[in-house]
Structures are given as structure tokens and as C-alpha cells.
Amino acid sequence: MTTFLKSTAVAAALAVTGGAALADAHADEVRLQLQWVTQAQFAGYYVALDQGFYEEEGLDVTILPGGPDIAPPQVLAGGGADVMLNWMPSALAARENGLPVVNIAQPFKTSGLMLTCWKDTGITGPQDFVGRTIGVWFFGNEYPFLSWMSQEGISTDGGEDGVTVLKQGFNVDPLLQRQADCISTMTYNEYNQVLSSGVSPDELVTFKYEDMGVATLEDGMYVLEENLADPEFEDKMVRFVRASMAGWKWAEENPTEAAMIVLDYDETGAQTEEHQIAMMEEVAKLTAGSNGALDEADFQRTVDTLLAGGSDPVITAQPEGAWTSAITDAALN
């Protein structure tokens, strides 16, 4: 069955049943803003929706896909979503700049970010980045790289003594077209795109942020601090986190089925079965070991990495109130 037909079947089933909890006037609405387009990176939420985990918690959840022109912090600030997914460097920078976002859950335990370089450039470590052109994602995704370079004492202003930062689109073209010596990739997405283009792993050298000691937390759930003062909102978030984590654990145990569920919800038709299954298998490695509760040591490691920027740190002070365990404590107990 094609993705379109499967989506149509899902829609028809909902129409016949009256949409179950989706049409239940008593269900509490939650709008989740994703960080990017519909893909297996967000499988846990689609699984929770598809398998009825949100419905069981009395929730009517709308999942809002992201894209190149969508900044989740702006959507959250404007009231367009109740919860956003965001990388912690972006969220902490937003908080320091006046948007009081709070991490309420952390499904991703491990970072999937890495630099992928051509091996024939002779690059063997960060010391070899000097004088090179490196592709970096922006819109809040640049902070881990900028922090890493600051710790290495490498300028990002270009020239022979620094790196030239290429504002990378969300594709791998700069590497394939030799516009950059290295590009930003995720273990679960762009790296596979490079390989799918016919490049052999032997032609590449990769630097995982996790292995380089500069990993920061990714894909956490964030809400506005003021909303947490509302007991009804807090209760809604407890149920949302509990159902979402049930979705993530189901996805980890059933990666192929989870990928197919994601495809059902991909209205663009841009995703392929092979790519989503491969992505889900890699994403499962990043969520493994997390029950949704933020590990304070992981938080502090992220903060320390962002503060260690010399004269140009990502954040300038230890964040206060940037995360809470209240939601996961209630959801998991």
C-alpha cells in the first residue's frame, strides 16, 4: 500500500469512528511544534498519536511539522504551540535572550550531531580545520559548532588562521560539490544521504560531537515558564510526556513499524521507506537509556560546553530555572 493510500485509509478510519478522542470535546488539546519536517527523528510522537497513547491520556494532540522557515522558539513565543522540540543550546540561548523556555523532558540521551569530511583533505582532527571551509546549519543549530571552535581556540571568521563557515542548507550538496571540506550531518539522516549518493565510508572521516567531548543535548521538550504556573497546564504536560515516552519506547522496540507510522503522517510524500527505517534504527540508539527524565549531569555538561567559549561563549551565565523535573517525576511515578 502506498503512503498516500495508507494515509487515506487512516483518515477514512477516523471518519468512520468519529475521530475517537480527536473529536472528543472533553479531550485536552496539545499542540507540539517539531524542529523539522515529518521524519523518524520524531517517531515517538507519531507512534503515541497512532497507537492511541495520547487518547488514553485524554489528549487531543496536533503535531506541527517544522521546516527551513519555521523557528520553534518563535512559534512557542507567539502562542502557536504549547510544546516545542529544540536543541538545548538553542533553547538556552533563547532563554538568556529573554524567552523563558523550560525543559520539561529529555527523550534524547545521546547526540547524533557530527562533522563529515572528505578524507583526501588530510583532516584527522580539529587542528586540521584551520584554513578549511566547513558547512554549518544555522537557525539555532550553529551553537554547538561555534562553542566547539571556541574551545579549540579556532576563529570562525575565515582566513588562514580560522575556519570559513559556510551557512549550510539542510542538505549535503556542499560536500558532494566540494564547496566545503566538511559539513554538518546527523548520524540518522544526512550521513546516510552522503552514502546514498555513492560515496564510500572509506572516503570520509567523521567527528561525532559525542566522541569529541562537546556533545550537547538535542530534541528536548520545552514550554514557556509562565504556563507551568497553571496547574491544569502542568497536569496536561504530565500526561503528554507520559504518553510521548510510551511512544518512544514502542518505537525503539518496533523500529520498522514506527518508520511506517511516520510515513503514514508524511503529507509531503517526500520520505522513503528505506530511508525512514534506517533513520529510525539510528534514532533508537539516541533515545535508548532515557525514560524522559533530564539527567542533571547531562544538563551541566551541555551548559559547561556552551560557557566554555572564551570571549564569545554561546551563553554568558549559568542558567537558572531552565529545566524542571516536576513533569517527569509525576509522569514516571
C-alpha positions in Angstrom: 0.0 0.0 0.0 1.4 3.4 -0.9 1.9 6.1 1.7 -0.9 8.1 0.1 -3.3 5.2 0.3 -2.3 4.4 3.9 -2.8 8.0 4.9 -6.2 7.9 3.2 -7.1 4.7 5.0 -6.2 6.3 8.3 -8.3 9.3 7.5 -11.2 7.1 6.5 -11.0 5.0 9.7 -11.0 8.2 11.7 -14.0 9.4 9.8 -15.9 6.2 10.5 -15.1 6.2 14.2 -15.8 9.9 14.5 -12.2 10.6 15.1 -12.3 9.0 18.6 -10.5 11.2 21.1 -9.6 13.6 18.3 -13.2 14.7 18.1 -13.8 14.3 21.8 -14.9 17.6 23.2 -13.6 16.6 26.6 -10.0 15.9 25.3 -7.4 18.4 26.3 -5.7 20.0 23.3 -1.9 20.0 23.0 0.0 21.5 20.0 3.5 20.1 19.5 5.9 22.1 17.3 8.5 19.8 15.7 12.0 21.1 15.0 12.0 19.8 11.4 9.8 18.0 8.8 7.9 14.8 9.5 10.5 12.1 9.8 11.6 9.3 12.1 13.5 11.8 14.2 10.1 12.4 15.8 8.7 8.9 15.6 7.8 8.6 19.3 5.2 11.4 19.0 3.7 9.9 15.8 3.6 6.5 17.4 1.9 7.9 20.5 -0.7 9.5 18.3 -1.2 6.5 16.0 -1.3 3.9 18.8 -3.8 5.8 20.9 -1.4 6.6 23.8 -2.4 10.3 23.7 -6.1 9.3 23.5 -5.7 7.1 26.6 -4.4 10.1 28.5 -7.4 12.2 27.4 -5.3 14.4 25.0 -6.1 15.7 21.5 -2.6 16.2 20.2 -1.8 18.1 17.0 1.7 17.6 15.6 3.0 20.6 13.7 5.9 19.8 11.3 8.8 22.2 11.1 10.8 23.4 8.1 13.5 25.7 6.9 11.3 28.8 7.6 10.0 27.7 11.0 11.8 28.6 14.2 10.2 26.7 17.1 11.1 29.3 19.8 9.2 31.9 17.8 6.2 29.7 17.3 6.2 29.0 21.1 6.6 32.6 22.0 3.8 33.6 19.6 1.4 31.1 21.2 1.3 28.9 18.1 2.3 25.8 20.1 2.1 24.5 23.7 5.3 22.5 23.5 8.3 22.7 21.2 11.2 20.4 20.4 14.5 22.1 20.5 18.2 21.5 20.9 19.3 22.7 24.3 22.0 25.2 23.0 19.2 27.0 21.0 16.8 26.9 24.0 19.3 28.2 26.5 20.4 31.0 24.2 16.8 31.9 23.7 16.2 31.9 27.4 19.2 34.1 28.0 17.9 36.5 25.3 14.6 36.9 27.1 12.4 34.0 26.1 11.7 32.0 29.3 11.6 28.4 27.9 11.9 25.5 30.3 12.9 21.9 29.5 10.2 19.5 30.9 11.5 16.2 29.4 14.6 14.9 27.5 13.8 11.8 25.3 17.2 12.0 23.5 20.0 10.8 25.8 22.8 11.0 23.2 23.8 13.5 20.5 23.6 12.5 16.8 25.5 15.5 15.5 28.8 15.1 13.7 31.0 16.7 11.1 31.6 14.6 8.0 34.7 15.4 6.0 36.5 14.2 2.8 39.4 12.0 3.9 41.5 13.2 1.0 41.7 16.6 2.6 44.1 15.2 5.1 41.9 16.3 8.0 42.5 14.0 11.0 41.3 16.2 13.9 40.1 19.7 14.8 43.6 21.1 14.5 43.3 20.4 10.7 40.1 22.5 10.4 42.2 25.7 10.2 42.1 27.2 6.8 39.2 24.9 5.8 35.6 25.6 4.8 33.0 23.9 7.0 29.3 23.7 6.4 27.2 24.6 9.5 23.5 24.7 10.0 22.1 27.9 11.5 18.7 28.9 12.9 19.9 27.9 16.4 21.8 24.8 15.2 25.1 26.6 14.9 25.8 26.9 18.6 27.4 23.5 19.3 29.9 24.1 16.4 30.7 27.7 17.5 31.2 26.5 21.1 33.5 23.7 19.9 35.6 26.0 17.8 35.9 28.5 20.7 37.1 25.7 23.0 39.7 24.8 20.3 40.8 28.4 20.0 39.9 28.4 16.3 38.4 31.6 14.8 35.2 31.2 12.8 35.9 34.4 10.9 37.7 32.7 8.0 41.2 33.3 6.7 44.3 31.2 7.0 44.2 31.1 10.8 40.5 30.2 11.2 37.7 28.3 9.6 35.4 29.6 6.9 31.8 28.9 7.9 29.5 28.0 5.1 25.9 28.5 6.0 24.8 25.1 5.1 21.3 24.3 3.8 19.6 21.2 5.1 21.2 19.0 2.5 24.6 17.5 1.7 25.3 19.3 -1.6 28.2 21.4 -0.2 30.2 18.3 0.5 29.3 16.4 -2.7 30.1 19.5 -4.8 33.3 20.2 -3.0 32.2 23.6 -1.8 33.1 22.5 1.7 35.8 20.2 3.2 33.4 19.2 6.0 29.7 19.5 6.5 27.3 19.1 9.5 25.4 15.7 9.4 23.3 13.7 11.8 24.1 10.1 12.4 20.5 9.2 11.5 20.0 11.4 8.4 22.5 13.4 6.3 25.4 10.9 6.7 23.2 8.3 5.1 22.4 10.8 2.3 26.1 11.1 1.6 26.5 7.4 1.4 23.4 7.0 -0.8 25.0 9.4 -3.3 27.6 6.7 -4.0 30.3 7.9 -1.6 32.1 5.1 0.3 32.6 5.4 4.1 36.3 4.8 3.3 36.4 8.2 1.5 35.1 10.0 4.6 36.3 10.9 8.1 33.7 11.7 10.8 33.9 13.6 14.1 31.0 12.9 16.4 30.4 15.6 18.9 29.7 12.9 21.5 33.2 11.4 20.9 34.9 14.8 20.9 33.6 15.7 24.3 31.5 18.7 23.1 28.1 17.0 22.8 25.1 19.0 23.8 21.5 17.7 24.4 19.2 17.6 21.5 15.4 17.3 20.9 14.2 18.1 24.4 10.6 19.2 25.1 10.2 22.8 26.1 7.4 25.0 27.3 7.0 28.6 28.4 7.8 29.1 32.1 4.7 31.1 32.8 2.4 28.2 31.6 3.9 25.9 34.2 2.3 28.1 36.9 -1.1 26.9 35.7 -2.0 23.5 37.4 -4.2 22.5 34.5 -1.4 23.0 32.0 1.1 21.2 34.2 -1.3 18.2 34.5 -1.7 18.2 30.7 2.1 18.2 30.3 2.4 15.3 32.7 0.0 13.2 30.6 1.6 14.4 27.4 5.1 13.4 28.5 4.0 10.0 29.8 2.2 9.2 26.5 5.1 10.5 24.4 7.7 8.4 26.2 5.4 5.4 25.8 5.5 6.2 22.1 9.3 6.4 22.1 9.8 3.1 23.9 7.4 1.4 21.4 9.3 3.0 18.5 12.6 1.7 19.9 11.3 -1.8 20.2 9.5 -1.7 16.8 11.7 0.4 14.5 10.3 -0.8 11.2 6.7 -0.4 12.3 7.5 3.0 13.8 9.0 4.1 10.5 5.9 3.0 8.6 3.7 5.1 11.0 5.9 8.1 10.3 5.4 7.6 6.6 1.6 7.5 7.2 1.7 11.0 8.6 4.1 12.4 5.9 1.8 14.6 3.9 4.5 15.7 1.6 5.2 12.2 0.3 8.9 13.2 0.3 10.1 10.4 2.6 11.0 6.9 1.5 10.5 3.6 3.4 14.2 2.6 3.2 15.4 6.0 4.5 12.9 6.2 7.3 13.6 2.7 8.6 17.4 3.4 8.5 16.8 6.7 10.3 14.6 5.1 13.0 17.2 2.4 13.7 19.8 5.2 14.3 17.4 7.4 16.3 16.6 4.5 18.6 20.3 4.5 19.6 20.0 8.1 20.8 16.8 7.7 22.8 17.9 4.4 24.3 18.7 4.8 28.0 16.3 7.7 28.5 12.9 7.4 30.3 12.3 11.1 29.6 13.8 12.5 32.7 16.6 15.0 32.2 19.9 13.9 33.7 21.4 16.8 35.6 24.9 15.8 34.7 24.0 15.9 31.0 22.4 19.3 31.5 25.6 20.6 33.2 27.8 19.1 30.6 25.8 21.0 27.9 26.0 24.2 29.9 29.7 23.9 30.6 30.3 23.3 26.8 28.3 26.4 25.9 30.0 28.6 28.6 33.5 27.5 27.5 33.6 29.9 24.6 36.3 32.2 25.8 35.5 35.8 24.8 32.5 34.6 22.7 30.5 32.0 24.6 27.0 30.9 23.5 25.6 31.8 26.9 27.3 34.0 29.4 26.0 32.7 32.8 24.8 29.5 34.4 21.1 29.3 33.6 18.6 29.3 36.4 15.3 27.6 36.2 16.0 26.3 32.6 14.6 22.9 33.4 12.3 21.1 35.8 11.9 17.5 36.9 8.4 18.1 38.2 6.7 16.9 35.0 8.7 13.7 34.5 8.6 13.0 38.3 4.8 13.0 38.1 4.7 11.2 34.7 7.0 8.4 35.6 5.8 7.7 39.1 
